[in-house]
Amino acid sequence: MAMEMRLPVPRKPVSESLGRETKKHLVVPGDTITTDTGFMRGHGTYIGEEKLIASVAGPVERVNKLICVKALKTRYNGEVGDIVVGRITEVQQKRWKVETNSRLDSVLLLSSMNLPGGELRRRSAEDELAMRGFLQEGDLISAEVQAVFSDGAVSLHTRSLKYGKLGQGVLVQVPPSLVKRQKTHFHDLPCGASVILGNNGFIWIYPTPEHKEEDAGGFIANLEPVSLADREVISRLRNCIVSLVTQRMLLYDTSILYCYEASLPHQIKDILKPEVMEEIVMETRQRLLEQEG
């Protein structure tokens, strides 16, 4: 059995500008956030003895007079318009149950999806009988949150052709709080792969298709063999995302691309070594700060 032994390496000093930028007001359960009674109580807080106290661990966020604490590790709380990646867990009457990393299984109704070929008509009994032909247990899908019920369950839809069944690729699960909210969560990266950054913490990495399947209605998965070069790019991206998550950095297209470029001098398997991970994430942070400043 192969063994690898590494000696301790000195830590690189963090620049002063980097230290200033990353300072946040972090709290743990029971910490007093403020004694000012003029603030409103938000998620992750409660009022006790005329003080606003944190009920979860994470950074304090303030919007005008509203104070909330964003939990660092939590289940996904759905919001209308979110892009999610999920796995079909059960086929029921006129609906599918979908695992989306939330407290309850999400629901995809038969009426909330495009029929194969993009056909627009009422769903019939034949469509209901053919549901398992559209999506079956274990299939991965991309979808958008249509509604959130009072118990926290999420209703999904795949009415746009950019949503639907996912083909070949790699799924990475990360804390939902590390996925940055953006206008678009579908990114074609210049390195030859594409990513879907689900707001629920499920990230799908797949080879960029040469031509889009516009007339398939999102149900025909491309099962052709993936070339070695594409598999290497996907593996490198996956390890880069794991590195960013380990160092608690926000995930979005620019941070992932910068981390990918910083990892190019290293072999794919070496990216997950602690010292290499710290080096490439530090370089990514510096580039992001230079871009902002």
Salt bridges, closest charged atoms under 4 A:
GLU4 OE2 - ARG6 NH1 3.85
GLU4 OE2 - LYS273 NZ 2.63
GLU79 OE2 - ARG181 NH2 3.54
ASP82 OD1 - ARG181 NH1 2.58
GLU99 OE2 - ARG75 NH1 3.95
GLU119 OE2 - ARG121 NE 3.08
ASP127 OD2 - ARG121 NH1 2.73
GLU137 OE1 - ARG132 NH1 2.69
ASP139 OD2 - LYS165 NZ 3.56
GLU144 OE1 - HIS157 NE2 3.85
ASP188 OD2 - LYS212 NZ 3.91
GLU213 OE2 - HIS211 ND1 3.91
ASP253 OD2 - HIS187 ND1 3.74
GLU261 OE1 - ARG287 NH1 2.62
ASP270 OD1 - LYS273 NZ 3.26
GLU275 OE2 - ARG6 NE 3.10
GLU278 OE2 - ARG11 NH1 2.79
GLU279 OE2 - HIS266 NE2 3.71
